[in-house]
Amino acid sequence: MKYYGVIVIGIVFAAVSCEELYSDKYDVLNVEEVLAHDELRDTYYNCFMDRGPCAEDADYWKGNFPEAVVTNCRKCTEWQKVAFDKIADWYSSHQPDNWNSLIDKMLQEAKARNIEDRK
């Protein structure tokens, strides 16, 4: 019977500490291909910057990107964390002004939506 209490405490702890992750529906995107092709990369960038239309996957990420930036991708799947790092590295190296503009916009969006890092 005493083991029952330990099991219940373990289950409750696991349920409380388990935070919902972003959907992995779009985790099949070939990030390297997007970054390698100017037109495709610019389409995504323009979507995020409200300068052009958004495909379904870009629209999904546009909605979650402010939170991902503020929380350091806490709700990201492992694939999303790797993809985010690849994108950040590419833009930091090749188009740092665009990257800084995007991050500034995402921080403004997060502030407008009252999103903050709640560790």
Backbone atoms as SQL, in Angstrom:
CREATE TABLE atoms (id INTEGER PRIMARY KEY, chain TEXT, resi INTEGER, resn TEXT, atom TEXT, x REAL, y REAL, z REAL);
INSERT INTO atoms VALUES
  (1, 'A', 1, 'MET', 'N', 0.821, -1.194, 0.000),
  (2, 'A', 1, 'MET', 'CA', 0.000, 0.000, 0.000),
  (3, 'A', 1, 'MET', 'C', 0.867, 1.260, 0.000),
  (4, 'A', 2, 'LYS', 'N', 2.027, 1.221, 0.696),
  (5, 'A', 2, 'LYS', 'CA', 2.861, 2.415, 0.728),
  (6, 'A', 2, 'LYS', 'C', 3.438, 2.716, -0.654),
  (7, 'A', 3, 'TYR', 'N', 3.590, 1.693, -1.494),
  (8, 'A', 3, 'TYR', 'CA', 4.085, 1.923, -2.855),
  (9, 'A', 3, 'TYR', 'C', 3.041, 2.648, -3.703),
  (10, 'A', 4, 'TYR', 'N', 1.793, 2.434, -3.385),
  (11, 'A', 4, 'TYR', 'CA', 0.706, 3.104, -4.093),
  (12, 'A', 4, 'TYR', 'C', 0.853, 4.618, -3.961),
  (13, 'A', 5, 'GLY', 'N', 1.166, 5.101, -2.771),
  (14, 'A', 5, 'GLY', 'CA', 1.355, 6.539, -2.545),
  (15, 'A', 5, 'GLY', 'C', 2.512, 7.089, -3.354),
  (16, 'A', 6, 'VAL', 'N', 3.599, 6.344, -3.446),
  (17, 'A', 6, 'VAL', 'CA', 4.763, 6.769, -4.227),
  (18, 'A', 6, 'VAL', 'C', 4.400, 6.833, -5.708),
  (19, 'A', 7, 'ILE', 'N', 3.661, 5.856, -6.182),
  (20, 'A', 7, 'ILE', 'CA', 3.247, 5.836, -7.588),
  (21, 'A', 7, 'ILE', 'C', 2.335, 7.019, -7.891),
  (22, 'A', 8, 'VAL', 'N', 1.376, 7.279, -7.025),
  (23, 'A', 8, 'VAL', 'CA', 0.459, 8.408, -7.229),
  (24, 'A', 8, 'VAL', 'C', 1.232, 9.724, -7.252),
  (25, 'A', 9, 'ILE', 'N', 2.153, 9.905, -6.331),
  (26, 'A', 9, 'ILE', 'CA', 2.956, 11.136, -6.294),
  (27, 'A', 9, 'ILE', 'C', 3.772, 11.262, -7.579),
  (28, 'A', 10, 'GLY', 'N', 4.336, 10.159, -8.045),
  (29, 'A', 10, 'GLY', 'CA', 5.110, 10.176, -9.288),
  (30, 'A', 10, 'GLY', 'C', 4.266, 10.553, -10.487),
  (31, 'A', 11, 'ILE', 'N', 3.066, 10.013, -10.564),
  (32, 'A', 11, 'ILE', 'CA', 2.166, 10.335, -11.678),
  (33, 'A', 11, 'ILE', 'C', 1.749, 11.797, -11.631),
  (34, 'A', 12, 'VAL', 'N', 1.406, 12.295, -10.472),
  (35, 'A', 12, 'VAL', 'CA', 1.016, 13.702, -10.336),
  (36, 'A', 12, 'VAL', 'C', 2.175, 14.609, -10.712),
  (37, 'A', 13, 'PHE', 'N', 3.365, 14.300, -10.249),
  (38, 'A', 13, 'PHE', 'CA', 4.541, 15.111, -10.574),
  (39, 'A', 13, 'PHE', 'C', 4.793, 15.116, -12.076),
  (40, 'A', 14, 'ALA', 'N', 4.694, 13.956, -12.703),
  (41, 'A', 14, 'ALA', 'CA', 4.922, 13.857, -14.149),
  (42, 'A', 14, 'ALA', 'C', 3.883, 14.664, -14.912),
  (43, 'A', 15, 'ALA', 'N', 2.635, 14.618, -14.482),
  (44, 'A', 15, 'ALA', 'CA', 1.578, 15.361, -15.169),
  (45, 'A', 15, 'ALA', 'C', 1.764, 16.861, -15.018),
  (46, 'A', 16, 'VAL', 'N', 2.178, 17.311, -13.854),
  (47, 'A', 16, 'VAL', 'CA', 2.373, 18.739, -13.616),
  (48, 'A', 16, 'VAL', 'C', 3.599, 19.252, -14.360),
  (49, 'A', 17, 'SER', 'N', 4.673, 18.468, -14.379),
  (50, 'A', 17, 'SER', 'CA', 5.910, 18.944, -14.996),
  (51, 'A', 17, 'SER', 'C', 5.914, 18.793, -16.509),
  (52, 'A', 18, 'CYS', 'N', 4.998, 18.024, -17.058),
  (53, 'A', 18, 'CYS', 'CA', 4.940, 17.801, -18.497),
  (54, 'A', 18, 'CYS', 'C', 4.219, 18.970, -19.156),
  (55, 'A', 19, 'GLU', 'N', 4.978, 19.741, -19.940),
  (56, 'A', 19, 'GLU', 'CA', 4.399, 20.890, -20.612),
  (57, 'A', 19, 'GLU', 'C', 4.093, 20.519, -22.057),
  (58, 'A', 20, 'GLU', 'N', 2.977, 21.001, -22.543),
  (59, 'A', 20, 'GLU', 'CA', 2.564, 20.721, -23.909),
  (60, 'A', 20, 'GLU', 'C', 3.565, 21.295, -24.908),
  (61, 'A', 21, 'LEU', 'N', 3.886, 20.501, -25.917),
  (62, 'A', 21, 'LEU', 'CA', 4.795, 20.942, -26.968),
  (63, 'A', 21, 'LEU', 'C', 3.987, 21.451, -28.159),
  (64, 'A', 22, 'TYR', 'N', 4.649, 22.249, -29.011),
  (65, 'A', 22, 'TYR', 'CA', 4.019, 22.650, -30.262),
  (66, 'A', 22, 'TYR', 'C', 3.779, 21.403, -31.101),
  (67, 'A', 23, 'SER', 'N', 2.783, 21.464, -31.961),
  (68, 'A', 23, 'SER', 'CA', 2.481, 20.354, -32.850),
  (69, 'A', 23, 'SER', 'C', 3.694, 20.020, -33.717),
  (70, 'A', 24, 'ASP', 'N', 3.874, 18.743, -33.980),
  (71, 'A', 24, 'ASP', 'CA', 4.962, 18.329, -34.865),
  (72, 'A', 24, 'ASP', 'C', 4.482, 18.159, -36.310),
  (73, 'A', 25, 'LYS', 'N', 3.299, 18.658, -36.591),
  (74, 'A', 25, 'LYS', 'CA', 2.692, 18.517, -37.920),
  (75, 'A', 25, 'LYS', 'C', 3.609, 19.018, -39.034),
  (76, 'A', 26, 'TYR', 'N', 4.351, 20.089, -38.779),
  (77, 'A', 26, 'TYR', 'CA', 5.196, 20.690, -39.812),
  (78, 'A', 26, 'TYR', 'C', 6.682, 20.385, -39.607),
  (79, 'A', 27, 'ASP', 'N', 6.981, 19.384, -38.832),
  (80, 'A', 27, 'ASP', 'CA', 8.377, 19.031, -38.560),
  (81, 'A', 27, 'ASP', 'C', 9.046, 18.314, -39.735),
  (82, 'A', 28, 'VAL', 'N', 8.388, 18.266, -40.869),
  (83, 'A', 28, 'VAL', 'CA', 8.960, 17.629, -42.057),
  (84, 'A', 28, 'VAL', 'C', 9.583, 18.650, -43.012),
  (85, 'A', 29, 'LEU', 'N', 9.490, 19.921, -42.684),
  (86, 'A', 29, 'LEU', 'CA', 10.035, 20.972, -43.539),
  (87, 'A', 29, 'LEU', 'C', 11.544, 20.805, -43.686),
  (88, 'A', 30, 'ASN', 'N', 12.028, 20.902, -44.904),
  (89, 'A', 30, 'ASN', 'CA', 13.462, 20.818, -45.165),
  (90, 'A', 30, 'ASN', 'C', 14.054, 22.218, -45.002),
  (91, 'A', 31, 'VAL', 'N', 14.520, 22.526, -43.816),
  (92, 'A', 31, 'VAL', 'CA', 15.019, 23.859, -43.480),
  (93, 'A', 31, 'VAL', 'C', 16.209, 24.237, -44.350),
  (94, 'A', 32, 'GLU', 'N', 17.101, 23.295, -44.590),
  (95, 'A', 32, 'GLU', 'CA', 18.276, 23.582, -45.423),
  (96, 'A', 32, 'GLU', 'C', 17.866, 24.008, -46.824),
  (97, 'A', 33, 'GLU', 'N', 16.844, 23.347, -47.372),
  (98, 'A', 33, 'GLU', 'CA', 16.360, 23.693, -48.711),
  (99, 'A', 33, 'GLU', 'C', 15.764, 25.098, -48.725),
  (100, 'A', 34, 'VAL', 'N', 14.989, 25.426, -47.724),
  (101, 'A', 34, 'VAL', 'CA', 14.395, 26.768, -47.643),
  (102, 'A', 34, 'VAL', 'C', 15.492, 27.818, -47.565),
  (103, 'A', 35, 'LEU', 'N', 16.466, 27.609, -46.713),
  (104, 'A', 35, 'LEU', 'CA', 17.539, 28.588, -46.542),
  (105, 'A', 35, 'LEU', 'C', 18.408, 28.718, -47.790),
  (106, 'A', 36, 'ALA', 'N', 18.521, 27.656, -48.568),
  (107, 'A', 36, 'ALA', 'CA', 19.378, 27.663, -49.756),
  (108, 'A', 36, 'ALA', 'C', 18.744, 28.352, -50.964),
  (109, 'A', 37, 'HIS', 'N', 17.436, 28.535, -50.957),
  (110, 'A', 37, 'HIS', 'CA', 16.739, 29.116, -52.110),
  (111, 'A', 37, 'HIS', 'C', 16.181, 30.494, -51.754),
  (112, 'A', 38, 'ASP', 'N', 16.728, 31.506, -52.403),
  (113, 'A', 38, 'ASP', 'CA', 16.375, 32.895, -52.091),
  (114, 'A', 38, 'ASP', 'C', 14.872, 33.146, -52.113),
  (115, 'A', 39, 'GLU', 'N', 14.207, 32.713, -53.181),
  (116, 'A', 39, 'GLU', 'CA', 12.778, 33.004, -53.329),
  (117, 'A', 39, 'GLU', 'C', 11.954, 32.336, -52.231),
  (118, 'A', 40, 'LEU', 'N', 12.238, 31.096, -51.955),
  (119, 'A', 40, 'LEU', 'CA', 11.514, 30.362, -50.914),
  (120, 'A', 40, 'LEU', 'C', 11.787, 30.964, -49.536),
  (121, 'A', 41, 'ARG', 'N', 13.049, 31.235, -49.271),
  (122, 'A', 41, 'ARG', 'CA', 13.429, 31.845, -47.987),
  (123, 'A', 41, 'ARG', 'C', 12.752, 33.206, -47.818),
  (124, 'A', 42, 'ASP', 'N', 12.758, 34.019, -48.881),
  (125, 'A', 42, 'ASP', 'CA', 12.136, 35.342, -48.816),
  (126, 'A', 42, 'ASP', 'C', 10.626, 35.258, -48.615),
  (127, 'A', 43, 'THR', 'N', 9.998, 34.218, -49.174),
  (128, 'A', 43, 'THR', 'CA', 8.557, 34.029, -48.984),
  (129, 'A', 43, 'THR', 'C', 8.241, 33.814, -47.505),
  (130, 'A', 44, 'TYR', 'N', 9.010, 32.963, -46.854),
  (131, 'A', 44, 'TYR', 'CA', 8.814, 32.732, -45.415),
  (132, 'A', 44, 'TYR', 'C', 9.096, 34.009, -44.622),
  (133, 'A', 45, 'TYR', 'N', 10.199, 34.656, -44.929),
  (134, 'A', 45, 'TYR', 'CA', 10.571, 35.873, -44.202),
  (135, 'A', 45, 'TYR', 'C', 9.490, 36.943, -44.358),
  (136, 'A', 46, 'ASN', 'N', 9.010, 37.139, -45.575),
  (137, 'A', 46, 'ASN', 'CA', 7.981, 38.154, -45.816),
  (138, 'A', 46, 'ASN', 'C', 6.684, 37.821, -45.091),
  (139, 'A', 47, 'CYS', 'N', 6.360, 36.555, -44.997),
  (140, 'A', 47, 'CYS', 'CA', 5.188, 36.143, -44.214),
  (141, 'A', 47, 'CYS', 'C', 5.359, 36.553, -42.759),
  (142, 'A', 48, 'PHE', 'N', 6.486, 36.206, -42.180),
  (143, 'A', 48, 'PHE', 'CA', 6.739, 36.510, -40.768),
  (144, 'A', 48, 'PHE', 'C', 6.765, 38.012, -40.499),
  (145, 'A', 49, 'MET', 'N', 7.186, 38.781, -41.496),
  (146, 'A', 49, 'MET', 'CA', 7.288, 40.236, -41.331),
  (147, 'A', 49, 'MET', 'C', 6.022, 40.963, -41.779),
  (148, 'A', 50, 'ASP', 'N', 4.955, 40.225, -42.094),
  (149, 'A', 50, 'ASP', 'CA', 3.681, 40.799, -42.561),
  (150, 'A', 50, 'ASP', 'C', 3.842, 41.568, -43.867),
  (151, 'A', 51, 'ARG', 'N', 4.702, 41.086, -44.735),
  (152, 'A', 51, 'ARG', 'CA', 4.941, 41.729, -46.030),
  (153, 'A', 51, 'ARG', 'C', 4.453, 40.883, -47.197),
  (154, 'A', 52, 'GLY', 'N', 3.917, 39.718, -46.900),
  (155, 'A', 52, 'GLY', 'CA', 3.466, 38.838, -47.971),
  (156, 'A', 52, 'GLY', 'C', 2.560, 37.750, -47.430),
  (157, 'A', 53, 'PRO', 'N', 1.985, 36.962, -48.342),
  (158, 'A', 53, 'PRO', 'CA', 1.082, 35.885, -47.912),
  (159, 'A', 53, 'PRO', 'C', 1.848, 34.773, -47.200),
  (160, 'A', 54, 'CYS', 'N', 1.096, 33.984, -46.445),
  (161, 'A', 54, 'CYS', 'CA', 1.687, 32.887, -45.677),
  (162, 'A', 54, 'CYS', 'C', 1.102, 31.556, -46.122),
  (163, 'A', 55, 'ALA', 'N', 1.967, 30.588, -46.341),
  (164, 'A', 55, 'ALA', 'CA', 1.516, 29.216, -46.533),
  (165, 'A', 55, 'ALA', 'C', 1.022, 28.707, -45.176),
  (166, 'A', 56, 'GLU', 'N', 0.320, 27.589, -45.194),
  (167, 'A', 56, 'GLU', 'CA', -0.266, 27.053, -43.954),
  (168, 'A', 56, 'GLU', 'C', 0.784, 26.820, -42.868),
  (169, 'A', 57, 'ASP', 'N', 1.919, 26.228, -43.235),
  (170, 'A', 57, 'ASP', 'CA', 2.953, 25.957, -42.232),
  (171, 'A', 57, 'ASP', 'C', 3.573, 27.248, -41.706),
  (172, 'A', 58, 'ALA', 'N', 3.814, 28.202, -42.594),
  (173, 'A', 58, 'ALA', 'CA', 4.396, 29.484, -42.173),
  (174, 'A', 58, 'ALA', 'C', 3.436, 30.235, -41.263),
  (175, 'A', 59, 'ASP', 'N', 2.153, 30.166, -41.574),
  (176, 'A', 59, 'ASP', 'CA', 1.153, 30.836, -40.742),
  (177, 'A', 59, 'ASP', 'C', 1.111, 30.228, -39.342),
  (178, 'A', 60, 'TYR', 'N', 1.231, 28.906, -39.261),
  (179, 'A', 60, 'TYR', 'CA', 1.265, 28.234, -37.963),
  (180, 'A', 60, 'TYR', 'C', 2.452, 28.727, -37.144),
  (181, 'A', 61, 'TRP', 'N', 3.631, 28.755, -37.775),
  (182, 'A', 61, 'TRP', 'CA', 4.829, 29.177, -37.051),
  (183, 'A', 61, 'TRP', 'C', 4.834, 30.655, -36.746),
  (184, 'A', 62, 'LYS', 'N', 4.242, 31.433, -37.610),
  (185, 'A', 62, 'LYS', 'CA', 4.148, 32.872, -37.348),
  (186, 'A', 62, 'LYS', 'C', 3.372, 33.109, -36.049),
  (187, 'A', 63, 'GLY', 'N', 2.355, 32.308, -35.807),
  (188, 'A', 63, 'GLY', 'CA', 1.566, 32.440, -34.589),
  (189, 'A', 63, 'GLY', 'C', 2.295, 31.998, -33.334),
  (190, 'A', 64, 'ASN', 'N', 3.212, 31.051, -33.459),
  (191, 'A', 64, 'ASN', 'CA', 3.933, 30.516, -32.299),
  (192, 'A', 64, 'ASN', 'C', 5.329, 31.088, -32.114),
  (193, 'A', 65, 'PHE', 'N', 5.847, 31.728, -33.148),
  (194, 'A', 65, 'PHE', 'CA', 7.227, 32.203, -33.107),
  (195, 'A', 65, 'PHE', 'C', 7.496, 33.202, -31.984),
  (196, 'A', 66, 'PRO', 'N', 6.590, 34.153, -31.720),
  (197, 'A', 66, 'PRO', 'CA', 6.866, 35.084, -30.615),
  (198, 'A', 66, 'PRO', 'C', 7.079, 34.364, -29.279),
  (199, 'A', 67, 'GLU', 'N', 6.236, 33.395, -28.987),
  (200, 'A', 67, 'GLU', 'CA', 6.385, 32.638, -27.742),
  (201, 'A', 67, 'GLU', 'C', 7.674, 31.821, -27.757),
  (202, 'A', 68, 'ALA', 'N', 7.990, 31.213, -28.890),
  (203, 'A', 68, 'ALA', 'CA', 9.216, 30.413, -28.991),
  (204, 'A', 68, 'ALA', 'C', 10.450, 31.271, -28.750),
  (205, 'A', 69, 'VAL', 'N', 10.429, 32.503, -29.257),
  (206, 'A', 69, 'VAL', 'CA', 11.569, 33.409, -29.060),
  (207, 'A', 69, 'VAL', 'C', 11.700, 33.780, -27.589),
  (208, 'A', 70, 'VAL', 'N', 10.598, 34.184, -26.982),
  (209, 'A', 70, 'VAL', 'CA', 10.623, 34.659, -25.592),
  (210, 'A', 70, 'VAL', 'C', 10.987, 33.538, -24.619),
  (211, 'A', 71, 'THR', 'N', 10.515, 32.338, -24.881),
  (212, 'A', 71, 'THR', 'CA', 10.739, 31.226, -23.948),
  (213, 'A', 71, 'THR', 'C', 11.928, 30.352, -24.337),
  (214, 'A', 72, 'ASN', 'N', 12.712, 30.809, -25.304),
  (215, 'A', 72, 'ASN', 'CA', 13.864, 30.036, -25.776),
  (216, 'A', 72, 'ASN', 'C', 13.439, 28.645, -26.245),
  (217, 'A', 73, 'CYS', 'N', 12.323, 28.615, -26.947),
  (218, 'A', 73, 'CYS', 'CA', 11.825, 27.387, -27.589),
  (219, 'A', 73, 'CYS', 'C', 11.474, 26.288, -26.574),
  (220, 'A', 74, 'ARG', 'N', 10.980, 26.672, -25.424),
  (221, 'A', 74, 'ARG', 'CA', 10.674, 25.698, -24.369),
  (222, 'A', 74, 'ARG', 'C', 9.626, 24.669, -24.801),
  (223, 'A', 75, 'LYS', 'N', 8.658, 25.057, -25.634),
  (224, 'A', 75, 'LYS', 'CA', 7.615, 24.129, -26.074),
  (225, 'A', 75, 'LYS', 'C', 7.938, 23.467, -27.410),
  (226, 'A', 76, 'CYS', 'N', 9.147, 23.688, -27.913),
  (227, 'A', 76, 'CYS', 'CA', 9.543, 23.119, -29.200),
  (228, 'A', 76, 'CYS', 'C', 9.878, 21.635, -29.069),
  (229, 'A', 77, 'THR', 'N', 9.575, 20.898, -30.123),
  (230, 'A', 77, 'THR', 'CA', 10.049, 19.521, -30.209),
  (231, 'A', 77, 'THR', 'C', 11.555, 19.573, -30.457),
  (232, 'A', 78, 'GLU', 'N', 12.216, 18.447, -30.334),
  (233, 'A', 78, 'GLU', 'CA', 13.662, 18.420, -30.603),
  (234, 'A', 78, 'GLU', 'C', 13.954, 18.863, -32.031),
  (235, 'A', 79, 'TRP', 'N', 13.146, 18.405, -32.990),
  (236, 'A', 79, 'TRP', 'CA', 13.337, 18.810, -34.383),
  (237, 'A', 79, 'TRP', 'C', 13.218, 20.325, -34.512),
  (238, 'A', 80, 'GLN', 'N', 12.230, 20.917, -33.864),
  (239, 'A', 80, 'GLN', 'CA', 12.011, 22.360, -33.947),
  (240, 'A', 80, 'GLN', 'C', 13.175, 23.137, -33.345),
  (241, 'A', 81, 'LYS', 'N', 13.742, 22.636, -32.257),
  (242, 'A', 81, 'LYS', 'CA', 14.909, 23.301, -31.659),
  (243, 'A', 81, 'LYS', 'C', 16.088, 23.303, -32.621),
  (244, 'A', 82, 'VAL', 'N', 16.323, 22.178, -33.269),
  (245, 'A', 82, 'VAL', 'CA', 17.416, 22.085, -34.241),
  (246, 'A', 82, 'VAL', 'C', 17.140, 23.016, -35.420),
  (247, 'A', 83, 'ALA', 'N', 15.902, 23.007, -35.916),
  (248, 'A', 83, 'ALA', 'CA', 15.538, 23.868, -37.047),
  (249, 'A', 83, 'ALA', 'C', 15.694, 25.340, -36.676),
  (250, 'A', 84, 'PHE', 'N', 15.240, 25.713, -35.497),
  (251, 'A', 84, 'PHE', 'CA', 15.356, 27.099, -35.039),
  (252, 'A', 84, 'PHE', 'C', 16.825, 27.516, -34.980),
  (253, 'A', 85, 'ASP', 'N', 17.679, 26.639, -34.466),
  (254, 'A', 85, 'ASP', 'CA', 19.118, 26.937, -34.401),
  (255, 'A', 85, 'ASP', 'C', 19.718, 27.106, -35.794),
  (256, 'A', 86, 'LYS', 'N', 19.321, 26.238, -36.738),
  (257, 'A', 86, 'LYS', 'CA', 19.823, 26.356, -38.112),
  (258, 'A', 86, 'LYS', 'C', 19.410, 27.689, -38.730),
  (259, 'A', 87, 'ILE', 'N', 18.156, 28.061, -38.521),
  (260, 'A', 87, 'ILE', 'CA', 17.648, 29.321, -39.073),
  (261, 'A', 87, 'ILE', 'C', 18.370, 30.502, -38.437),
  (262, 'A', 88, 'ALA', 'N', 18.504, 30.476, -37.120),
  (263, 'A', 88, 'ALA', 'CA', 19.195, 31.563, -36.414),
  (264, 'A', 88, 'ALA', 'C', 20.642, 31.676, -36.874),
  (265, 'A', 89, 'ASP', 'N', 21.327, 30.551, -37.010),
  (266, 'A', 89, 'ASP', 'CA', 22.722, 30.567, -37.460),
  (267, 'A', 89, 'ASP', 'C', 22.842, 31.124, -38.873),
  (268, 'A', 90, 'TRP', 'N', 21.953, 30.675, -39.765),
  (269, 'A', 90, 'TRP', 'CA', 22.029, 31.133, -41.149),
  (270, 'A', 90, 'TRP', 'C', 21.804, 32.641, -41.233),
  (271, 'A', 91, 'TYR', 'N', 20.721, 33.110, -40.614),
  (272, 'A', 91, 'TYR', 'CA', 20.422, 34.545, -40.689),
  (273, 'A', 91, 'TYR', 'C', 21.487, 35.378, -39.982),
  (274, 'A', 92, 'SER', 'N', 21.986, 34.915, -38.870),
  (275, 'A', 92, 'SER', 'CA', 23.034, 35.655, -38.151),
  (276, 'A', 92, 'SER', 'C', 24.288, 35.803, -39.003),
  (277, 'A', 93, 'SER', 'N', 24.588, 34.790, -39.796),
  (278, 'A', 93, 'SER', 'CA', 25.779, 34.823, -40.650),
  (279, 'A', 93, 'SER', 'C', 25.567, 35.543, -41.975),
  (280, 'A', 94, 'HIS', 'N', 24.386, 35.376, -42.583),
  (281, 'A', 94, 'HIS', 'CA', 24.158, 35.865, -43.938),
  (282, 'A', 94, 'HIS', 'C', 23.325, 37.145, -44.025),
  (283, 'A', 95, 'GLN', 'N', 22.354, 37.300, -43.140),
  (284, 'A', 95, 'GLN', 'CA', 21.471, 38.470, -43.176),
  (285, 'A', 95, 'GLN', 'C', 21.163, 38.940, -41.749),
  (286, 'A', 96, 'PRO', 'N', 22.190, 39.381, -41.030),
  (287, 'A', 96, 'PRO', 'CA', 21.982, 39.746, -39.623),
  (288, 'A', 96, 'PRO', 'C', 20.970, 40.874, -39.424),
  (289, 'A', 97, 'ASP', 'N', 20.896, 41.818, -40.338),
  (290, 'A', 97, 'ASP', 'CA', 19.910, 42.897, -40.192),
  (291, 'A', 97, 'ASP', 'C', 18.488, 42.351, -40.281),
  (292, 'A', 98, 'ASN', 'N', 18.254, 41.432, -41.211),
  (293, 'A', 98, 'ASN', 'CA', 16.929, 40.810, -41.315),
  (294, 'A', 98, 'ASN', 'C', 16.610, 39.997, -40.061),
  (295, 'A', 99, 'TRP', 'N', 17.599, 39.289, -39.545),
  (296, 'A', 99, 'TRP', 'CA', 17.389, 38.492, -38.330),
  (297, 'A', 99, 'TRP', 'C', 17.033, 39.399, -37.151),
  (298, 'A', 100, 'ASN', 'N', 17.777, 40.473, -36.989),
  (299, 'A', 100, 'ASN', 'CA', 17.498, 41.406, -35.892),
  (300, 'A', 100, 'ASN', 'C', 16.116, 42.024, -36.034),
  (301, 'A', 101, 'SER', 'N', 15.717, 42.354, -37.261),
  (302, 'A', 101, 'SER', 'CA', 14.377, 42.906, -37.495),
  (303, 'A', 101, 'SER', 'C', 13.300, 41.888, -37.143),
  (304, 'A', 102, 'LEU', 'N', 13.519, 40.642, -37.521),
  (305, 'A', 102, 'LEU', 'CA', 12.555, 39.583, -37.224),
  (306, 'A', 102, 'LEU', 'C', 12.435, 39.360, -35.722),
  (307, 'A', 103, 'ILE', 'N', 13.555, 39.282, -35.034),
  (308, 'A', 103, 'ILE', 'CA', 13.522, 39.072, -33.584),
  (309, 'A', 103, 'ILE', 'C', 12.853, 40.255, -32.890),
  (310, 'A', 104, 'ASP', 'N', 13.167, 41.474, -33.316),
  (311, 'A', 104, 'ASP', 'CA', 12.511, 42.656, -32.742),
  (312, 'A', 104, 'ASP', 'C', 11.004, 42.582, -32.926),
  (313, 'A', 105, 'LYS', 'N', 10.566, 42.195, -34.122),
  (314, 'A', 105, 'LYS', 'CA', 9.127, 42.080, -34.395),
  (315, 'A', 105, 'LYS', 'C', 8.496, 41.009, -33.508),
  (316, 'A', 106, 'MET', 'N', 9.159, 39.876, -33.357),
  (317, 'A', 106, 'MET', 'CA', 8.608, 38.800, -32.534),
  (318, 'A', 106, 'MET', 'C', 8.534, 39.211, -31.065),
  (319, 'A', 107, 'LEU', 'N', 9.516, 39.960, -30.590),
  (320, 'A', 107, 'LEU', 'CA', 9.480, 40.445, -29.203),
  (321, 'A', 107, 'LEU', 'C', 8.346, 41.442, -29.007),
  (322, 'A', 108, 'GLN', 'N', 8.106, 42.290, -29.995),
  (323, 'A', 108, 'GLN', 'CA', 6.984, 43.232, -29.925),
  (324, 'A', 108, 'GLN', 'C', 5.655, 42.481, -29.923),
  (325, 'A', 109, 'GLU', 'N', 5.549, 41.459, -30.780),
  (326, 'A', 109, 'GLU', 'CA', 4.334, 40.637, -30.820),
  (327, 'A', 109, 'GLU', 'C', 4.105, 39.952, -29.471),
  (328, 'A', 110, 'ALA', 'N', 5.160, 39.408, -28.907),
  (329, 'A', 110, 'ALA', 'CA', 5.048, 38.728, -27.615),
  (330, 'A', 110, 'ALA', 'C', 4.576, 39.700, -26.541),
  (331, 'A', 111, 'LYS', 'N', 5.126, 40.897, -26.549),
  (332, 'A', 111, 'LYS', 'CA', 4.728, 41.904, -25.564),
  (333, 'A', 111, 'LYS', 'C', 3.265, 42.286, -25.753),
  (334, 'A', 112, 'ALA', 'N', 2.838, 42.477, -26.996),
  (335, 'A', 112, 'ALA', 'CA', 1.447, 42.841, -27.282),
  (336, 'A', 112, 'ALA', 'C', 0.478, 41.737, -26.853),
  (337, 'A', 113, 'ARG', 'N', 0.928, 40.489, -26.910),
  (338, 'A', 113, 'ARG', 'CA', 0.090, 39.349, -26.528),
  (339, 'A', 113, 'ARG', 'C', 0.331, 38.913, -25.083),
  (340, 'A', 114, 'ASN', 'N', 1.087, 39.706, -24.329),
  (341, 'A', 114, 'ASN', 'CA', 1.401, 39.407, -22.924),
  (342, 'A', 114, 'ASN', 'C', 2.058, 38.039, -22.744),
  (343, 'A', 115, 'ILE', 'N', 2.929, 37.705, -23.673),
  (344, 'A', 115, 'ILE', 'CA', 3.682, 36.453, -23.571),
  (345, 'A', 115, 'ILE', 'C', 4.999, 36.768, -22.881),
  (346, 'A', 116, 'GLU', 'N', 5.288, 36.024, -21.843),
  (347, 'A', 116, 'GLU', 'CA', 6.559, 36.202, -21.141),
  (348, 'A', 116, 'GLU', 'C', 7.103, 34.840, -20.760),
  (349, 'A', 117, 'ASP', 'N', 8.359, 34.804, -20.431),
  (350, 'A', 117, 'ASP', 'CA', 9.006, 33.555, -20.050),
  (351, 'A', 117, 'ASP', 'C', 8.635, 33.229, -18.614),
  (352, 'A', 118, 'ARG', 'N', 7.765, 32.254, -18.445),
  (353, 'A', 118, 'ARG', 'CA', 7.320, 31.830, -17.105),
  (354, 'A', 118, 'ARG', 'C', 7.941, 30.485, -16.787),
  (355, 'A', 119, 'LYS', 'N', 9.140, 30.508, -16.300),
  (356, 'A', 119, 'LYS', 'CA', 9.875, 29.261, -16.022),
  (357, 'A', 119, 'LYS', 'C', 9.256, 28.475, -14.925);
